[in-house]
């Protein structure tokens, strides 16, 4: 078995997700934890984060090794891969207290698309899953499987046909309260099992909730302001990184459809700030001491607040 990175979940309005909502869709809460995976290699449990294989004493590998069901399921069903959210505090801090330190599976995949899995469910009934050329198992297939092994999972908020955008926004902004103590979660993920986009890839889509967008963009800055603090890096960014500058850099790199790569836009605006604006900033602030790491973060935040749709965030 090899390291297989989990797919990038695209924005709902992205070109890659065109046609996704034209059918029966499962809509899940998007949890704000750490993307992790459990699988097997040579019959032994392995774990990974989004970018690398992980080992004890990291928290998730220790958790997985000591879980009564995770080592058994990867041993009993060779080739199965469980992708889940390891719940540690990030941006969303208003989950129920009992959420932290738990793992919730959000996708079950197989390395062999022709695999056949057999297991005994929680009622003692033998079940069979035939992948039949598929890599992703459907929720209806993996829910009883995970329950049989005592593994927690994220349930759908809704299963519906041809969901409209207003319906999805309401789920993301109002109804997304699974495991929440207060407010709504990060957003939602839309899946249509069996969907393949025009580029031949299975993709899912995300819609970030309005509350999460606001927290992501403004949370750190608002904490500074509440303490009466400011910083020269923020003052420089606020003066020079305005809608006109972002629009100018956007126009330089947009494609024929009027879209840009989000990371490229952040990079070009940062380059412009450093190469075209810093001399004036140095004079204006009288040779200030500048932490360029802090200023880069402030620059990125400002760009995201000016064109949030480019980054899958919501308008204020």
Buried (B, 14 or more C-beta within 10 A) or exposed (E): BEEBEBBEBBBBEBEBBEEBBEEBBBBBBBBBBBBBBBBBEEEEBBBBBEEEEBEEEBBBBBBBEEBEBBBBBBEBBBBBBBBBBBBBEEEBEBBEEEBEEBBBBBBBBBBEEEBEBEBEEEEEEEBEBEBEEBBBBBBEBBBBBBBBBEBBBBEBBBBBEEBEEEBBBEBBBEBBEBBBEEBBBBBBBBBBBEBEBEEEEBBBBBBBBBBBBBBBBBEEBEEEEEEEEEBBBBBBBEEBBEEEBBEEBBEEEEEEEEBBEBEEBBBBBBEBBBEEBBEEBEEEBEEEEBEEEBBBBBBBBBBBBBBBEBBBBBEE
